[in-house]
Amino acid sequence: MSEKNTADDANEANKPSWGAGAATGVGSMPGGDAREAAKTVTGSLETLPYLPELPARGPGADMIGRTAGMLVEVYAHVEPSGWRISDRPGRDTRRARAWLREDLDALEEFTQGYRGALKVSAVGPWTLAASLELRGGEAALNDAGACRDLTASLAEGLRAHLDEVRRRVPGAQVVLQLDEPSLTAVARGRVRTASGYRTYSAVDRGVLEGALREVIAVTDGPVVVHSCAPGVPFGLLRRAGAAGVSFDLSLLTEGEEEAIGEAVEGGTSLFVGAVPGTDAPLSDPAGSVMGVRTLWRRLGLSPGTLAESVVVTPACGLAGASPAYARAALAHCVRAARSLADNPE
């Protein structure tokens, strides 16, 4: 079977359920009140709400800390330089797990009776390997065996996490988002070592794809891979089985357009970061997604597929925004997505 057919089959199996004209957020929200964040997200996003991250609470509530707390038989603690792998669970692991339980409690409270798509996030295997330090201070990325162990631990932890979400929100079709902002740097050998004077070797594309495929395989539901960095590898993510790719529209280059066209034609959903992630004046909703319509025309794609293929999001997480702006940005995404459905031309 060809790589293209394998990717098409995986995308068909993970067919999304959020419908045309959908909008969602990326993950993080401002502040430290889990109930307020869950109330805002579920109240703003009717078709694709998500489990918020609240990194302002401190280490363990950030995306690396939250994901480290999900790992099975791999533990981490905070050092001045970042998160480091530990021999046993300590205070930082317990704190990360406690905050995740608090976030899930809040989500459960505000999704009583909900039926539909529900997005949860975790850091993907390569950003995790680039962010977690081994005992000597170098990133796990520097050790192929450590990368394999992290991938296996992450996959096992995600299975348990997804089961927990389904138990708490039984009407949800859970959508898994893997955050991979470091993926392109890992692929191109641009992740700096602990000294900062050199970089780790680039990881082979087959190895990158294999680890992503292993993690994506933990669920029968759709998996979206998010990166707010330049140079998102659309083709690699599609081959690994991602049902959707989330990216910052403002960073897209002309050289990536062909890969996007192939992804759309292959059934991949695009989570388009079209609304600023920090406080900024918001244009009219239709204007925010004008670049998406223009891209569709340049690629010669059918306007009728636009609202089904695109989910509108902020450009990145909203942790750096004011609470008022975060609410406004999510509402703006909803209106912008509706404009694509109402007027795809």
C-alpha positions in Angstrom: 0.0 0.0 0.0 1.3 3.5 -0.9 2.1 6.2 1.7 -0.7 8.2 0.1 -3.3 5.5 0.5 -2.2 4.8 4.1 -2.6 8.5 5.0 -6.0 8.6 3.2 -7.2 5.5 5.1 -6.1 6.9 8.4 -7.8 10.2 7.8 -11.0 8.5 6.8 -10.9 6.4 10.0 -10.4 9.6 12.0 -13.1 11.6 10.2 -14.0 14.7 12.2 -17.5 15.2 13.7 -17.6 19.0 14.4 -19.4 19.9 11.2 -19.1 22.8 8.8 -18.3 26.3 10.0 -16.7 25.3 13.2 -14.4 27.3 15.5 -12.3 26.4 18.5 -9.4 27.6 20.6 -5.8 26.3 20.7 -5.5 25.4 24.4 -4.3 28.0 26.9 -6.4 30.7 28.6 -5.5 33.6 30.8 -5.8 33.5 34.6 -5.9 30.7 37.1 -9.6 30.0 37.7 -10.4 26.6 36.1 -14.2 27.0 36.5 -14.1 30.5 34.8 -12.0 29.1 32.0 -14.2 26.1 31.4 -17.4 28.3 31.6 -15.9 30.7 29.0 -14.8 28.0 26.6 -18.0 25.9 26.8 -20.2 29.0 26.6 -18.4 30.4 23.6 -17.8 27.3 21.5 -20.9 25.2 20.8 -19.5 22.7 18.4 -15.9 22.2 19.4 -15.2 23.2 23.0 -11.9 22.2 24.6 -10.2 21.5 27.9 -8.3 24.8 28.8 -4.8 25.0 30.0 -4.0 27.7 32.6 -0.2 28.2 32.7 -0.4 31.3 34.8 -0.9 29.0 37.8 2.8 28.1 37.5 4.9 25.0 36.8 2.7 21.9 36.3 -0.1 23.9 34.7 2.0 24.7 31.6 1.8 22.4 28.6 5.0 20.6 29.3 4.2 20.1 33.0 0.7 19.0 32.3 1.9 16.4 29.8 4.7 15.3 32.1 2.1 14.6 34.7 0.3 12.2 32.3 3.4 10.1 31.6 3.4 6.5 32.8 6.5 5.3 34.8 8.4 8.4 33.7 8.4 11.4 36.1 9.7 14.9 36.0 10.5 17.8 38.3 11.3 21.5 37.8 14.9 22.7 37.7 16.0 26.4 37.0 16.6 25.4 33.4 13.2 23.7 32.9 11.6 20.2 33.4 14.0 17.3 34.1 13.3 13.6 34.2 13.2 12.1 37.7 13.5 8.6 39.3 10.3 8.9 41.1 7.2 11.1 41.4 7.7 14.2 43.5 6.0 17.4 44.4 6.0 18.8 40.9 4.4 15.7 39.4 1.7 15.6 42.1 1.0 19.3 41.5 0.6 18.8 37.8 -1.8 15.9 38.3 -3.8 17.8 40.9 -4.2 20.8 38.5 -5.3 18.5 35.7 -7.9 16.9 38.0 -9.1 20.4 38.9 -9.4 21.3 35.2 -11.3 18.1 34.4 -13.7 18.7 37.3 -14.5 22.1 35.9 -14.9 20.8 32.4 -17.2 18.0 33.6 -19.3 20.6 35.5 -19.9 22.7 32.4 -20.5 19.9 29.9 -23.4 18.1 31.7 -25.5 16.6 28.9 -23.2 17.7 26.2 -23.0 15.6 23.0 -20.5 16.4 20.3 -16.8 16.9 19.7 -14.6 17.9 22.6 -10.9 18.7 22.2 -8.1 17.9 24.7 -4.4 18.7 24.3 -1.1 17.2 25.2 2.5 17.9 24.0 3.5 15.6 21.2 6.5 13.3 21.4 9.1 15.5 19.7 8.4 18.8 21.5 8.3 16.7 24.7 11.8 15.2 23.9 13.1 18.7 23.1 11.8 20.1 26.3 12.5 17.4 29.0 16.0 17.2 30.2 17.9 14.1 31.1 19.8 13.9 34.4 22.9 15.5 32.9 21.0 18.5 31.6 20.8 17.7 27.9 17.4 17.2 26.3 16.0 13.8 25.9 16.2 14.5 22.2 19.9 13.8 22.5 19.2 10.1 23.3 17.4 7.9 20.8 16.5 5.4 23.5 15.1 8.1 25.8 13.0 9.4 22.9 11.5 5.9 22.3 10.8 5.5 26.1 9.1 8.9 26.2 6.9 8.1 23.2 5.8 4.8 24.7 5.1 6.5 28.1 3.2 9.3 26.5 1.1 6.9 24.4 0.1 4.9 27.5 -0.6 8.0 29.5 -2.8 9.5 26.8 -4.9 6.3 26.6 -5.7 6.7 30.3 -6.3 10.4 30.0 -8.7 10.0 27.0 -10.5 7.3 28.9 -10.9 9.6 31.8 -12.3 12.4 29.7 -14.8 10.0 28.0 -15.9 8.8 31.5 -16.5 12.3 32.7 -18.2 13.5 29.5 -19.9 10.4 28.1 -21.5 12.2 25.2 -18.2 13.5 23.8 -16.4 12.5 20.7 -12.9 13.3 22.0 -10.5 15.0 19.6 -6.9 14.8 20.6 -4.6 17.7 19.8 -0.9 17.1 19.9 1.1 20.4 20.5 4.3 20.2 18.4 5.8 23.7 18.2 9.3 22.2 18.2 8.7 19.7 15.5 10.2 21.7 12.6 13.3 22.6 14.7 13.8 18.9 15.6 13.4 17.9 11.9 15.9 20.6 10.8 18.5 20.1 13.6 17.9 23.5 15.1 17.2 22.7 18.7 20.1 24.1 20.9 22.0 22.0 23.4 22.2 22.9 27.1 25.3 25.0 26.5 23.6 26.9 23.6 26.8 26.7 21.5 25.6 23.9 19.2 22.5 22.1 18.1 21.3 18.5 18.3 21.4 16.5 15.1 18.3 16.5 12.9 16.1 13.5 13.5 15.4 11.3 10.4 11.9 12.0 9.0 11.0 8.3 9.2 11.7 8.3 12.9 9.8 11.5 13.4 6.8 10.1 11.5 7.0 6.7 13.3 6.8 8.3 16.8 3.9 10.5 15.8 2.1 7.6 14.3 2.5 5.6 17.5 1.0 8.4 19.6 -1.8 9.1 17.1 -2.8 5.4 17.2 -3.8 5.7 20.9 -7.3 6.9 19.8 -9.9 5.9 17.2 -11.0 9.5 17.2 -9.6 12.5 15.2 -6.1 13.7 16.1 -5.0 17.3 15.3 -1.4 18.4 15.4 -0.8 22.0 16.3 2.3 24.1 15.7 2.5 27.9 15.9 6.0 27.8 14.5 7.0 28.5 10.9 7.5 25.7 8.4 4.8 23.2 9.6 5.5 19.8 7.8 2.0 19.3 6.5 3.0 16.2 4.4 4.7 14.4 7.2 1.8 15.0 9.6 -0.7 13.7 7.1 1.4 10.6 6.5 1.6 10.0 10.2 -2.2 9.9 10.3 -3.2 13.4 11.6 -6.8 14.2 10.7 -6.1 17.9 11.1 -3.2 20.4 11.2 -3.4 23.5 13.3 -1.2 26.5 12.3 -0.8 30.3 12.4 -2.0 31.6 9.1 0.3 34.7 9.3 3.3 32.4 9.1 2.2 30.5 6.0 4.5 30.9 3.0 3.8 30.5 -0.7 6.1 27.4 -0.7 3.8 25.6 1.7 0.6 26.1 -0.4 1.0 23.0 -2.6 1.3 20.8 0.5 -1.8 22.4 2.0 -3.7 21.8 -1.2 -2.7 18.1 -1.2 -3.7 17.8 2.5 -7.2 19.3 1.8 -7.8 17.1 -1.2 -6.7 14.1 1.0 -9.4 15.0 3.6 -7.1 16.7 6.2 -8.9 19.5 8.2 -7.1 22.8 8.6 -7.3 24.5 12.0 -6.4 28.0 10.8 -5.1 30.5 13.3 -6.7 33.6 11.8 -7.4 35.7 14.9 -4.6 37.3 17.0 -3.7 35.4 20.2 -3.0 38.6 22.3 -4.9 41.8 22.7 -5.3 43.5 19.4 -8.1 45.3 17.4 -10.4 42.8 15.8 -11.5 43.4 12.3 -14.9 42.3 11.0 -15.2 38.5 11.2 -15.3 38.1 7.4 -12.1 40.1 7.1 -10.3 37.9 9.5 -10.7 34.9 7.2 -10.2 36.8 3.9 -6.8 35.2 3.6 -8.3 31.7 3.8 -10.7 32.5 0.9 -7.8 33.9 -1.1 -5.7 30.8 -0.4 -8.7 28.6 -1.6 -8.9 30.5 -4.9 -5.2 30.4 -5.5 -5.2 26.6 -5.0 -8.2 26.1 -7.2 -10.1 24.4 -4.5 -13.9 24.2 -4.5 -15.5 27.0 -2.4 -18.0 24.4 -1.3 -15.4 22.5 0.6 -14.1 25.6 2.5 -16.4 25.6 5.6 -16.1 21.8 5.9 -12.3 21.8 5.7 -11.5 24.8 7.9 -11.9 25.3 11.6 -11.1 28.9 12.7 -8.9 29.4 15.8 -6.8 32.1 17.4 -3.2 32.1 16.0 -2.0 30.5 19.2 -3.0 30.0 22.8 -4.7 32.9 24.7 -2.6 32.7 27.9 -1.0 36.1 27.1 -4.3 37.8 26.5 -6.5 39.7 28.9 -9.6 37.7 30.0 -11.9 40.1 28.2 -9.9 39.8 25.0 -9.8 36.0 25.3 -13.6 35.9 25.4 -13.9 38.3 22.5 -11.4 36.3 20.4 -13.3 33.1 20.8 -16.5 34.8 19.9 -14.8 36.4 16.9 -13.6 32.9 15.8 -17.2 31.6 15.9 -18.5 34.5 13.8 -15.6 34.2 11.3 -16.2 30.5 10.9 -19.9 31.2 10.3 -19.0 33.7 7.6 -17.1 31.0 5.8 -20.1 28.8 5.9 -22.5 31.5 4.8 -20.3 33.0 2.1 -17.4 30.7 1.0 -16.8 32.9 -2.1 
